[in-house]
Amino acid sequence: MSPRLDVFAVTLLLAGLAPATAEETAGEKLRAAYPGFVDRVEAGDLVLKSGLRVRIDDGRTKSFDERLADPDPDDMFADPYPKGAPVAAPAKDFDPGRYRNAAFFDAIYGDCRKGEVTKALVSVPWVPKWGGGHVKFSSRAGAAEALAAVSKELEAGPAEWKRYLVPSAGTYNCRVIAGTTRVSAHGWGIAIDVNDRASDYWRWSDPSGRKVVFKNRIPAEIAAVFERHGFVWGARWYHYDTMHFEYRPEMLR
């Protein structure tokens, strides 16, 4: 468990109550971000409205690779997301948002390998005034509405943004993350890749991950629009993927 204090814990302190444990804090963030799916935090579990219980903290101390491969919900908050921070090379293995508990997200969006995700996909206009067309995105947990709001706000930005946004390099895709057996966030229909020709990716720098050299060409102002609507940005990761924006409202609360 992490000893960090956050807004939830500070609120309890000011109220004269005992500080929240890390798993309680993680659970409350997830309950607040996904109120249509998470019913309560109880006895160290997230209890979903479906009746599924997900253990918040599995009690294991994990290396970076272990946390990436098999995170519990508490691990998802191990690296705090730096919303609005200047764009700079992240510290080694600082990857806020890359830790995804598959059981939790399968419960929210479905398991694409079982054909569950496509039932909830809807067509969302993507910066249509710049010819972006439509993209498929999950209608669950407010994801599609958030992407539509991003698109509308981006279109109000300067015309030079078009080169970074069009064409989109993809949204829904039931595939594994390169070099792993883990299903990508694209498999839940909650991620969009913007124009890959104006983007950078850590594997293009060093596939081994030992000598990653940070690069980014996406304007921070574009990322700020996404972040305002609950999306994390892959340029905030040591293992950067600057085209990648992923709907993760729990990370930006």
C-alpha positions as CSV (number, residue, x, y, z in Angstrom):
1,M,0.0,0.0,0.0
2,S,1.2,3.5,-0.8
3,P,1.6,6.1,2.1
4,R,0.5,8.9,-0.2
5,L,-2.1,11.4,1.0
6,D,-4.4,12.9,-1.5
7,V,-7.5,15.1,-1.5
8,F,-9.7,12.3,-0.2
9,A,-7.4,11.6,2.7
10,V,-6.9,15.2,3.6
11,T,-10.7,15.7,3.7
12,L,-10.9,12.9,6.3
13,L,-8.1,14.5,8.3
14,L,-9.9,17.8,8.4
15,A,-13.1,16.1,9.4
16,G,-11.2,14.6,12.4
17,L,-11.4,11.1,11.1
18,A,-8.6,8.5,10.5
19,P,-6.8,9.0,7.2
20,A,-7.8,6.7,4.4
21,T,-5.7,3.7,3.5
22,A,-4.3,3.6,0.0
23,E,-6.8,1.0,-1.1
24,E,-9.8,3.0,0.3
25,T,-8.5,6.1,-1.6
26,A,-8.1,4.1,-4.8
27,G,-11.6,2.6,-4.3
28,E,-13.3,5.9,-3.8
29,K,-11.6,7.4,-6.9
30,L,-12.9,4.6,-9.0
31,R,-16.4,4.8,-7.4
32,A,-16.5,8.5,-8.1
33,A,-15.2,8.1,-11.7
34,Y,-17.5,5.2,-12.6
35,P,-20.7,5.8,-10.6
36,G,-22.9,3.8,-13.0
37,F,-20.8,0.7,-12.4
38,V,-19.2,0.8,-9.0
39,D,-21.6,0.5,-6.1
40,R,-19.3,0.7,-3.0
41,V,-16.0,0.0,-1.4
42,E,-16.4,-2.8,1.2
43,A,-13.9,-4.8,3.2
44,G,-11.1,-4.0,0.8
45,D,-13.1,-4.8,-2.3
46,L,-14.6,-2.8,-5.1
47,V,-18.2,-4.0,-5.3
48,L,-19.7,-3.4,-8.7
49,K,-23.4,-3.1,-9.3
50,S,-23.2,-6.3,-11.3
51,G,-22.2,-8.0,-8.0
52,L,-18.6,-8.6,-9.1
53,R,-16.1,-8.0,-6.4
54,V,-12.5,-6.9,-7.3
55,R,-9.8,-6.9,-4.6
56,I,-8.4,-3.4,-4.4
57,D,-4.9,-4.3,-3.1
58,D,-3.6,-7.8,-3.6
59,G,-1.0,-7.3,-0.9
60,R,2.0,-7.9,-3.1
61,T,5.0,-5.6,-3.4
62,K,5.8,-5.4,-7.1
63,S,8.6,-4.3,-9.4
64,F,7.7,-2.0,-12.3
65,D,7.4,-4.9,-14.7
66,E,5.2,-6.9,-12.3
67,R,2.9,-3.9,-11.7
68,L,2.6,-3.4,-15.4
69,A,1.9,-7.1,-16.1
70,D,-0.6,-7.7,-13.2
71,P,-1.8,-4.5,-11.5
72,D,-4.5,-4.4,-8.9
73,P,-6.8,-1.4,-8.8
74,D,-4.5,0.3,-6.2
75,D,-1.5,-0.1,-8.5
76,M,-3.2,2.0,-11.1
77,F,-2.6,5.0,-9.0
78,A,1.1,4.2,-8.2
79,D,2.3,7.1,-10.5
80,P,0.2,10.3,-10.0
81,Y,-0.9,11.7,-13.4
82,P,0.7,15.2,-13.9
83,K,-2.3,16.9,-15.5
84,G,-1.4,20.3,-17.0
85,A,2.4,19.9,-16.2
86,P,4.9,21.2,-18.8
87,V,5.9,18.6,-21.4
88,A,9.2,17.1,-20.4
89,A,11.0,13.8,-20.4
90,P,9.3,11.7,-17.6
91,A,11.5,10.0,-14.9
92,K,12.5,6.4,-15.7
93,D,9.5,4.0,-15.5
94,F,7.1,6.8,-14.6
95,D,4.0,5.6,-16.6
96,P,0.8,7.1,-15.0
97,G,-2.1,5.4,-16.7
98,R,-0.3,2.4,-18.2
99,Y,-1.3,0.2,-15.2
100,R,-4.7,-1.2,-16.0
101,N,-6.5,-3.8,-14.0
102,A,-8.1,-6.0,-16.7
103,A,-10.8,-7.4,-14.5
104,F,-12.1,-4.0,-13.6
105,F,-12.0,-2.6,-17.2
106,D,-13.6,-5.8,-18.6
107,A,-16.4,-5.3,-16.1
108,I,-16.9,-1.7,-17.3
109,Y,-16.4,-2.0,-21.0
110,G,-16.5,-5.8,-21.8
111,D,-13.9,-8.3,-23.0
112,C,-13.3,-7.7,-26.7
113,R,-12.1,-11.3,-27.1
114,K,-15.6,-12.5,-26.2
115,G,-17.2,-10.0,-28.5
116,E,-18.6,-7.9,-25.7
117,V,-17.1,-4.5,-26.5
118,T,-18.5,-4.1,-30.0
119,K,-22.1,-4.1,-28.7
120,A,-21.4,-0.8,-26.9
121,L,-19.5,1.0,-29.7
122,V,-20.9,4.1,-31.2
123,S,-19.8,6.4,-34.0
124,V,-18.4,9.7,-32.8
125,P,-17.6,12.6,-35.2
126,W,-13.9,13.3,-35.1
127,V,-13.0,17.0,-35.9
128,P,-15.4,16.9,-38.9
129,K,-14.7,20.4,-40.1
130,W,-11.1,19.2,-40.8
131,G,-12.3,16.0,-42.5
132,G,-11.7,13.7,-39.6
133,G,-14.8,11.6,-40.4
134,H,-16.1,9.3,-37.6
135,V,-14.5,6.9,-35.2
136,K,-15.8,4.1,-33.1
137,F,-15.7,4.5,-29.3
138,S,-17.4,2.9,-26.3
139,S,-20.7,4.4,-25.2
140,R,-20.1,3.2,-21.6
141,A,-19.0,5.3,-18.6
142,G,-19.3,8.5,-20.6
143,A,-16.4,7.7,-22.9
144,A,-18.0,8.5,-26.2
145,E,-19.5,11.8,-24.8
146,A,-16.1,12.8,-23.5
147,L,-14.5,12.2,-26.9
148,A,-17.3,14.2,-28.7
149,A,-16.6,17.1,-26.3
150,V,-12.9,16.8,-27.1
151,S,-13.5,16.9,-30.8
152,K,-15.8,20.0,-30.5
153,E,-13.3,21.9,-28.4
154,L,-10.3,21.0,-30.7
155,E,-12.2,22.2,-33.7
156,A,-12.4,25.7,-32.1
157,G,-8.6,25.7,-31.9
158,P,-6.1,27.0,-34.5
159,A,-6.1,25.5,-38.0
160,E,-2.6,24.2,-37.6
161,W,-3.8,21.6,-35.2
162,K,-5.3,19.7,-38.1
163,R,-2.0,18.1,-39.0
164,Y,-1.7,16.5,-35.6
165,L,-5.2,15.2,-35.5
166,V,-6.1,14.1,-39.0
167,P,-6.2,11.3,-40.0
168,S,-6.7,9.5,-36.8
169,A,-4.5,6.4,-36.5
170,G,-7.3,4.4,-34.9
171,T,-9.7,3.8,-32.0
172,Y,-11.3,0.4,-31.3
173,N,-9.0,-2.5,-32.1
174,C,-9.1,-5.8,-30.2
175,R,-5.4,-6.4,-30.1
176,V,-2.6,-6.9,-27.6
177,I,-0.1,-4.3,-26.7
178,A,3.1,-4.6,-28.8
179,G,5.6,-7.0,-27.1
180,T,3.1,-8.2,-24.5
181,T,0.1,-10.5,-24.1
182,R,-2.0,-7.8,-22.5
183,V,-5.1,-6.4,-24.3
184,S,-4.6,-2.8,-25.4
185,A,-6.9,0.0,-24.1
186,H,-8.0,0.1,-27.7
187,G,-9.6,-3.2,-27.1
188,W,-12.0,-1.6,-24.6
189,G,-12.9,1.2,-27.1
190,I,-11.5,3.9,-24.8
191,A,-8.4,5.1,-26.7
192,I,-7.7,7.2,-29.8
193,D,-4.4,7.6,-31.6
194,V,-4.1,10.8,-33.4
195,N,-2.0,11.3,-36.6
196,D,1.0,8.9,-36.2
197,R,3.0,10.8,-38.8
198,A,3.2,13.7,-36.4
199,S,3.8,11.5,-33.3
200,D,6.5,9.6,-31.5
201,Y,6.7,6.2,-29.8
202,W,9.3,4.8,-27.4
203,R,9.7,1.5,-29.4
204,W,10.8,3.6,-32.4
205,S,13.6,5.0,-30.2
206,D,14.7,1.8,-28.5
207,P,12.6,-1.5,-28.6
208,S,14.6,-2.9,-25.6
209,G,13.3,-0.1,-23.4
210,R,16.8,0.4,-21.9
211,K,17.8,3.6,-23.7
212,V,14.6,5.4,-24.3
213,V,15.1,8.9,-25.6
214,F,12.0,11.2,-25.1
215,K,10.5,12.8,-28.2
216,N,7.2,14.7,-28.7
217,R,5.8,16.9,-31.4
218,I,2.2,17.1,-30.2
219,P,1.4,20.6,-28.9
220,A,0.7,20.7,-25.1
221,E,-2.4,22.7,-25.9
222,I,-4.0,19.8,-27.7
223,A,-3.2,17.5,-24.8
224,A,-4.8,20.0,-22.4
225,V,-8.1,19.7,-24.2
226,F,-8.1,15.9,-23.8
227,E,-7.1,16.1,-20.2
228,R,-9.9,18.5,-19.4
229,H,-12.3,15.7,-20.5
230,G,-10.8,12.8,-18.7
231,F,-8.1,11.5,-21.1
232,V,-4.5,10.6,-20.1
233,W,-1.8,11.3,-22.7
234,G,0.9,8.9,-23.6
235,A,3.5,11.6,-23.7
236,R,3.3,11.7,-19.9
237,W,4.9,8.2,-19.9
238,Y,8.6,7.3,-19.8
239,H,7.5,4.6,-22.3
240,Y,6.0,7.4,-24.3
241,D,3.3,7.0,-27.0
242,T,2.5,10.6,-28.0
243,M,-0.3,9.8,-30.4
244,H,-2.2,8.0,-27.7
245,F,-5.1,9.5,-25.6
246,E,-7.0,7.2,-23.3
247,Y,-10.2,7.8,-21.4
248,R,-9.3,7.4,-17.7
249,P,-11.3,9.8,-15.7
250,E,-10.2,8.2,-12.4
251,M,-6.6,9.4,-13.1
252,L,-7.6,13.1,-13.5
253,R,-9.9,13.6,-10.5
